[in-house]
Amino acid sequence: MRKTKEEAELTRQSLMNAAEHLFIEKGLNRTTHNDIATRAGVTRGALNWHFPEGKTGILAALLERKRQMTERLAAHLAQCEQRAHAPVSILRMTLIQDLESLSRDHRLQRILLLTSSRNEFIGEFAWVNDQLDLHMHECRDMIRQTLCRGIDCGEITLRNGLSPEIAASMLLSCIKGVVTDWLVRQTLFELAHDSDKVVSTLLGSIVIWQRAPDI
C-alpha cells in the first residue's frame, strides 16, 4: 500500500510539472488534457483520476504553492509576538529569505511566471484572479500590521507622511515588480546574491529606521 501511495503521488506531481511547463509554453487555454497527460508520460485516465476537474483542479493545486509567501509572513507575525521590539527587522529578513529561496525553487518560479499575466484567467478560470487578489490582500494586510507594530515600538517611522496602508501597498507592488522582471529576464541581476540589497533598498524607500535593523 505504501508503494502504491508513493507512486500515485509521483504521478500527481508529474502531471502538475507537465501542466506548469505547458501553460507557460502554449498558454492555459491552448493546452489540452491530452497534452498534459502525454507530457507527463501517463494516460488520460490517470489525469482524470488525479484531477477530475481537469485544468481547474491542477490550477488550484498550483496556487497552493503560491501561498508560500503568505504562510511565511504569517509565521513572521507570530515571531513578532515574541520579538515585539523589532518587527520590521524580522519582516526584512523574511523577505530576503523568500527571495533567496525563490532563486533556487524552479517550480515556484514557474508558478509565479504563470500567474504574473492574468490575461488567460477568464471564463471558467476567472476564479484564479479572485484567488490571486486574496493572496495579495492577505500579504498586504500582514505587511501593514508589521509596519504599525514597528511604528508603535519606535523601531521605524514612515517616509513623507505615508499611511501604513499605502506604504504596505507600495512595498508589495515593488517587490512583485522586481520578482516579475527577474522571472522574465534572469540576467538582469543575481536574485540570491542581491536579495539583501533589493529588500533593504525597497524597504528604505518607505521607512526611516529609528534604530538599525537588528537582524
N, C-alpha and C positions, 0 to 999 in steps of 0.2 A: 504493500500500500504506500509506504514511504517513497519508493522509487517512482510509483505512478504519479504521486502528487508533485514530485520534483520535475518529472518530465512534463506534466501539464503546465507548471509554472514557466518552464523553459519555452514551451510553445507559445504561451501567452506573451512572454517578453519578446520573443522573435516577431510575433505579429505586431506588437507595438513599435519595435525598432523599424520594421519594414514600413509601417504606416508613416512614422516620423519622416523618413527619407523621401518617401513618395509624395507626401503632402507638400514638401518643400520643392521637390523636383518638378512635379506635374501640376501641383495645385490641389486643394482639397476636393473641389467639385469634379475635377477631371480624373481623379484616382478612383478606380473601381475596386470592388471587393475582391474580384479575381486578381487584380494587380497586387493587392496586399498579400493574398494567400500565396501567389506564385513567388513573390519576392521573399517571403518567409520560408518557402520550401515546404508548405503544408497544403492540405486540401481545403477547398471552400467549406466543407463540412466542419473542419476544425475551427475555422474562423467563426462560423455561425455558432458553434458550441461555446467558445470563449467569449464572443461578443455578439450576442443575439440581436443587439440593436445596431450592429454594423459600425459605420464610421462614427456615429453619435456616441456609442459606447467606448470606442477607442479614444475619442477626444476627451471624454470625461475622465478616463484613466490617465491620460497625459496631463491634464490640468491639475491632477493631484500632485504631480511632481512640481508644478509651478508654485505650489503653496509653500515651497521651502522657505522663501524669504519671510512670508507671514509667520510661519512657525518659529523661525529664528528670532524675529522681532518680539514675538510673544514670550519666548524664553528670556529675551533681554529684559522685558518688563518685570519678569519675576526676579531677575538679578537686581533690578533697581530697588526692589523692596529691601534687599539685604545691603545694598551699597547706595543708599539714597543720596550720599554726598557727591556722587559722580555719575549721574545717569547718562549725560550726553557723551561722556568719555566712553562709557560702555557701548552706547549706540555707535560711536565712531569705530570702535574695534569690531563690533558685529558686522558693520557694513564692509569694512576692509576684509574680514574673513569671508564674507559672502562673495565678494568679487574674486578673491583668490581661489575659493572653491569652484566658482563658475569657470575659471580659466582651465580647470582640469576636468570638469564634468561635461563631456561632449554631448551626452544625451540631453542634459538640461539646456545646453546651448541650442540644440535643435528645436526644443520645445519653445524657448524664448523667441527664436527666429521665426518659428511658425506663427506664434501669436502676436508678433510685432506688427503685422499687417492685418487689419481687420476686414479688408475688402471681401474676403471669401466667407465671412461668418454672417451669411444672410439666409433667409428662408428657414429651412429645417435646422440650420446651425446658428441661428441668431442668438440662441441662449448662451453661446460661448462669450459673446460680448458682454452680456449681463454678468457672467461669472468673472470675466476679467475686470469689469468695473468694481465688482465686490472685492476682489483681491486688492485693487488699488486703494479703495476706500479703507479697507482694514489696515493696510500698511501706512497710509497717510495719517489715520487716526492714532496709530501707535506712535508714530514719529511725533505727532503733535503733543501727545501726552508726555513723551520723553522730554521735549523741549520745555514744556510747562514745569516739569519736575526740576529741570536744570535751572530755570529762572527762579523757582521758589527756594531752592537751596543755595542760590548765589553762585552757581557754577558758571553761568553764562548770562548775557543779555542778547537781545536780538537787534540786528543792524537796522538803521533807518526807520525805526518805529514799526517794523513788521509785526503782524499778529502771528501767534503760533500756527494758526491755520494756514496763512499764506506762506510762512516760512517752511512748513512741512510739505506743502504742495510744490514749492519751488525745488526743495531738495530732492524729493522723489522724482519729479519730472526731469531734473538734470541728470540724476543717476540713470534713469531709464534711457535718456537720450545717449549718454556715454556708452551704456551697455549695447544699445541697438547699433550704434555706429561701429563698435568693436566687433559685433557679431557679423556685420556685413563686410567690414574691411579690417581684418585682424592684424594687418601690417602697420596700422597707424601707431600703435603703442603696445607694450607688453602688459597685459592686464594684471598678471600675477605680480610682476615686478613693480608696477606703478600704482597698485591699488591704494597704498597709503597716501601717495601724493594726490590721487584723484579725489579720494574721500575727504582728505584734510582741506584741499582747495575748495571743494564744493561746500563743505560744512562751514569753512571760514568765510564764505560769501554771505552767510545768513546769520552767523553768531559772532559775538565778541566774547572771548574767553576771559572770565574774571580771575580764573586761576588756570594754570597749564593743565592740559589733559593728563590724567594720572595713569592712563593705560596706553 
